[in-house]
């Protein structure tokens, strides 16, 4: 039976580290466009209490989403040792494309086409595809790649998740402290062994939930800016995720004939530490299992923030390169990818390490 297996990975962590002091002079407004009259130190510490984010990474002024994606892609290709000209697909997951310094999204030419150009791939049969799927875009790209390979449509696929949310974050919104920049990539190839992707589940709730994450003008109505920024209904997203993500993860395991006790690691998208802890807790409750600690779900949000589609591939790359001790991924480990994000979309995938 054909399985899709990750044969190489790479990531790029932007150099600019942004911490508490960088928000010391910020003026924050609430959802009712009223200035929050509390000391910034108090706002920041409350934010850290909920999210655990003390630092995040931003790109330099001379960088953009395409440039950091290129770095991650090169590293993944080098790690896999594939010939780029033999790639059948390039799937590029992002939500805003190549955002300019004015905050405007740029998707033409497509991100995947521009990445193929930068990689100097001349193979006309290498198909380019942009995955615009919210934060779950990278995991959905893995699911798509596995489907294409199972159908005999591809043997080698490059998948990239890259985002520069610092350029679409409202400086007057305290939630802007969640967002960060980053890029991660993997090369996926077919293999006829009992390893690789086993089962997956995707849910798209686009009715009442459609506006939980939107692009709107600044919370400060007197800012003088017409730019659209990312804004989210935090409480609604939290409740939605807690109710629906564990069910999707359990269904993925059930469909594959596995139990949660078989899982070694859960690589979950990280937007909020409190939310992720609650999701994993709820999953364990579905199996009537105790959760003594969160070693099963390694975290990077504390020092990397939420880089959207880059979070999961970056986490995977750090783990396989043994850069997130004491966590590691070993041959034979059963791992679960899971994510939730804009629109609202949920997905999960079960994977056996080769």
N, C-alpha and C positions, 0 to 999 in steps of 0.2 A: 504493500500500500504506500502511495506517495504521501510524504509529509513535508511541510515547510519548516526549515530549520534556520535559525540565526547563525551565520558563520563569521560574522564580524560586526563590531560596533565602534562607535566613536562619539565624542561629545565635545562641546565647546562651552566653557564657563567664562562669561565676560569678565573683564579685568576690574571694572569699577565696582567696588564694594560699597553699598549704601546702608548706613546704619542710623541709629537714633539721632545723632547730631545733625544729620542731613534734613531732618524734619523739624528741627528746633524752632525755626522761624515760619513754619507753615501756618496758614489760616484755614481751619477746617470748618465746613458747613454740613448741616444735616440734610436729610431727605426732604425737608420742608423749606430748604434754601435759607435756613437761619444759621448765623454764625454760632459755633459751639464755644461757649464762654467757660472753658476749663483750661488749665495749664497744659501745654503740649506734652510735658513729661507724664502727666496723669493719663492723657489720651493714649500715648504710646505704650505705657505699661499695661493698660487695660487691653489694648490691642494684642500685645505679646501674650498676655494671660490666656486669651482665646485662641490665637493662631499659632503661637510659639515662634513667630517669625521675628528675629532680631536683626537679621541681615538679608539682603537680596542683591542680585547682580544686575547691572545696567551695561549696555554697550557704550563704547566711546562715541564721540561726536562724528568721527570719520567712518563709523561702521553702520551697517544696516542689516536687515534680516537675511538677505541673500548672502552677504559676506560671512556671517557666522554659520549659516547652514552649509556653505561651501567647505568651511574648515571641518565641521563634524562629518560631512559626507566623505571627504578625502581620508579622514582617519578610519572610518568604517570600511572603506574600500581597501585601504592598505592592510587593515587588520584581517580582512577576509581573503586577501590575496587574489581576488577576482580581477579579470581583465575588464575594465569599464566598458569596452566595446561589446562585451558579451551580455550586458544587462538588457533584459527584455522590457522592464518597466522602471521608471523613476516615479515614486509617489511622494509628493511633498505636502505635508500637513501643516496648515497655518490658518489663522482666522482673519488676519489683516494684510497679508501679503508683504510687500516691500514698503513699509510705512516710511514716508518722508519726514523731514524735520518739522513739517507743518501739520503732521498727524494724519495726512491723507493716505488712504490705502491705495496700493498699486498692484494690480493683478494682470497687467498686460504689457509685455508678454507674460504668460503664466510663470509662476515661481518654479515649477518643475522644468519648464522649457529653458528658463534662464540658468537654472542649475546645470542642466545637461550641456548648455553652451559653455559655462565656466569649466566644466569637467572635460571639455574638448571632445565630447563623444560625437562621432560622425555617423554612427549606425542609425540608419533611417527607420529600422524596425524596433528601435528602442522607444517605447511609447511613454509619453509624459502625462502625468495625471495630478491635478491639484485636489487635495482632500480638505474641504472646508466643512468641518463637522463639530466645531466647538473643541473644548479641551480633550474630549475622547478621540480626536482626529488621528493621533498616532496609533492607538490600539485598533481603531477601525481600519487603518491602513494595513496593519498586520493581518486582520481578519480578511480583508480584500485580497491581499497577497496570497494567503493560504487558499482562498477560493479559486483564484486564477491558476494557481499551481495544481490544485486538485483536478481542475478541468483541462489540464494539459496546455494551458495558454502561456505559461512562462516557466522558466527554470531558475532565473536569477533576477532578483528585484532589489533595488535600493530604496529604502524608506527613510524619510527625513521628517522630523518634527522640530520646527523652529519658530520662534516668536520674539517680538520686541515690544512687550506690553508697556514699557516705560514711556513709549511715544504716544500711547493712547490712554494714559492714566490721568484723571482729573487731579491737578495739584491741590484742589480744595476739598477733595473727598478723602476721608481717613482710610477708606477701603483701598485707596491707591497704594497703600503701604504693603498690600498683599502681593501686588504684581511685580514681575521681574522679567528678565530677558535670558534666553539660552537656546541651545540647539543640541539635538541628539540624532543619531542616525544608526541604522543597522542595514546589513546586507542579508537577504533571505535567499536560501537555495533549496532545491528539492533533494530529498534523500529517501531511500527505500529501507528505512529502519524504523523501529518502534520508538522514535523520539520526535521532538518538534511539537507542532500545534495539534491538539487533540480535539478540543471542543470550544465553542464560543457562543455568546448571546449578545444581541443588540436590541435596544429599546429606544424608540423615538416618540416622546410625548410632546407634540407640537400644537396642542390645543390650548387649554387654559394656562399651560406652563410657558408659552412661547416668549413672554416678556419678562421672565425672571432675570435674564441678562440682556441688556440692550445698549445701544449707542445713543447718547443724549448729550446736550450741551452741559456746561459746567454747573455744579451745584451753586456756585456763586454767580447769581444772575447779573451782577455788576462787574464781572471780570473783563468784559469787552471782547471776549473770545467767542467765535462762532464754531470752533472746532467741536466735533463730536467725540465724546469719551466713553469708555466702558463703564457702565454702572450696573449694579446688581442688587436684587432683593435678597439680602443675605439670609434672613430668617426663613423665607419661603424655599430657598435653595437647600438650606440645611434640612428642613422638614422633608422635602421631596427626596433628597439623597438618602436620608436615613430610612425612609419608608421603602424605597425602590431598589437601591443598589445591592443590598444584601440578598434580596430575592433573585436578582439576575445572576449573582455570583453562585448562589446555591443551585440554580437551574443549570448553569454551566457544568457544575460538578455532577449533578444528577444525570444529565444527558450523556456524560462520559462514563458513568458507572463508578465514580469516585466519591469518597467521603472527605470532609474537611480535615480529618486526622491524617490523610495522605499528603496534604499540602505542606511544603517546606517553607515557602515564602509567598507573600502577597505583595505585589508591586502595584500600589494604588496611586492614582493621580492625587496630588497634594495641593489643595487650595486653602485648607484650614485644618490645623492639627486636631482641634477638638472634633471636627466633623469626621475626619478619618478614623480617629479612635472610636467614635460612636458607631460608625459603619462596621468596623471589624468586630466590635463588641456585639452588635446586633447579629452579625453572621454567626458568631459562636453560639449565641442563644438559640438560633434556628436549629442548631445541632445538639442543643442541651450540653454544651461543652464549656468548662471553665476557661477563662482567659486570664492567665496569671500575669502576663506582661505583653508588650507589643513587639517582642523580638521577631515575630513572624512578619511584621510589616515595617521594614526599615524606612527611615524618613530622611529627607534632605531639606524639607521646607524651612527648618530653623535657620539655615544659613544660605539657602538659594531662593527662597520665596516660591511663588507660583509662576512658573514659566509656561503655563498652559500645555500645549502639545509637546513641549520639550521635556516636561517633568519625568515622564515614564522612561523614555529612551536614555535620558541622562542618568537616572537612577540605575537602570540596567547596566549601562556602561561602567559606572563606578563600581558596581558590585562584581562584575566579571573581571574587572581589572584590580580587584582587591583594594580599592581605594576608599572603602567605607567600613573599616573594621569596627566591631568584630564580625560584621555581616559578610557572608560570601555565598556564592552560588556554586554548587558542585555537580559533577556529572551524575545524572540520574535523578536530580532534584525535580520535584513537581512544583511549578510556580504558577501563580495566577496573576494575570494582568487585569486591572479594573480601572474604570474612569467614569466620571460624570461631568457634564458641562453644558454650555450654552445650547439653547433651543427647545427643550432640554433633551439631551442624549445620554444614554448609559450603555456601556458595553463591558464585557469581560471575556477573557480567553485563557484556556488552560494549556500549559506548555511543559513538556518534559525536556530537561536539559540534556544535550548530547554528551 
